[in-house]
Amino acid sequence: MRILQVAILYFLLVFGAGFVLGTGRVLILVPLLGEGTAELLEMPLMLGVIVAAARWVAGHKLEARQSSALWVGFIAMSFVLVADLAVGMGLRGMSARDVFLNRDPVSGAAYYVALLLFAVMPAILVRLRQT
């Protein structure tokens, strides 16, 4: 149960920041630069949020076990995927296929790399803390 609680917290920290940044991206950057460029400009900020949230979670909420941290990351990633699906289908009227597969080739690839980093970052930081 503790792993699930920490995963939810990690998800909420990153998703909350992403919601705020995404709103600014859609309202300000997309009309000026286009979807792909705007997403790529947001990506370093989101990576910073991911590292900060994972660092806080790993330092304050996780035992010093890398396996627990990995579970937290992958459970939190599953919440992100469900949230993406809900937002895409519910707010943007997209199909499930479009939510995950109809992305800009460059920014979409960067998104999936960032998503994987989101999943493994707590384990990476627990490992670094142990050494």
N, C-alpha and C positions, 0 to 999 in steps of 0.2 A: 504494500500500500504506500509506503514511503517513496518508492521509486516513482509511482504514478503521480503523487503529489508534487514532487520535484519536477517531473516532466511537464506537468500542467503549468507550474510556475515559470519554467524556462520558456515554454511556448508563449505564455501570456506576455512575458517581458519582450520577447523578440517580435511577436505578432503585433503588439500594441505600438511599438516603435515603427514597425513596418506600415501599419495602418496610417499613422500620422505622416510619415515620409511619403507613402504612396499617394495620399490625398494631395500633398503639395506637388508631387511629380505629375499627377494627372491634371491638376488645375493650372499649373504654371509651366512646367517643362515640356509636356507633350505637345501643347499647341505651338510652342516655339521651335522645338527640335525634333519632334516625332517620337513615337513610342519606343523604338529600339534604343536610340541615343539617350532618351530620358531614363530608361531602365539601367543602362550602363553607367550613367552618372550617379544614380542612386546606389548602385552596388557597393562601392567602397564604404559608404555610410552604413549600410546594412551589415557588411562584414565587421565593421567596428562594433556595432550593436551586438552582433553574435558573439564576438570575443568577450566583450564586457559582461554580457549576461551569463555566458558559460563560465567565465572566471568567477563571477559572484556566486553562481550556483555551486560550482566545484569547491569553492573556498568555504562556503557557509552552510550548504544544505546536503552535501554528499559525504558519505564515508570515503575513506581513501582507497576504495576498490574501483579499479578500472572497469570491471564488468558492469557494476551498477551505473557508472557514468555513461557507458555505451547504451545501456537500456534506456536511460533518461533521454539521451539524444535521439534515438530512433523512435521512441514513443512520441516525443515532442515533434519529430519530423512527420509522423503520421497525422498528428493534429494539424500541422501546417497544410498537408495535402488535402485533408478533409475541409479545412477552412477555405483553401483555394477553390475547391470544387463548389462549396456553398456560395461563395461570393461570385464566382463565374457564372454559375447556373441561376442563382437567385437574383443577383443584382444586375448582371450584365446580359442575361438571357442566352448564354452560351450552352452548347452541349458539353457533356462530360469529355468527349473526345477533343473538342476545341479547347477546353480549359487546359489540358495537358499537352496537346500536340500541335496546336495552332499558335506557335510562338515564333518570334523573329529568330532566325537561325543563330545569330551571334548572342543576342541578349538572352535568348531562351537557354542556350548552352551554359552561359554564365550563371543563370538562375539555378539550373540543376546542379552545377558545381557548388554554388553557395549553399544550396539545400543539403548537399552531402556534407559540406563543412559544418553546417549547423548541426547535423546529426552526430558527427564525430568530435566536435570541439570540446564538449565536457570531458570525454575520455582523454583527449590529447592533453588538456590542462591538468587533469588528475595525474596523468603520467609524468608530466613535467614537474609537478609539485612533489612527486615521490623521489625524483632524482636530484 
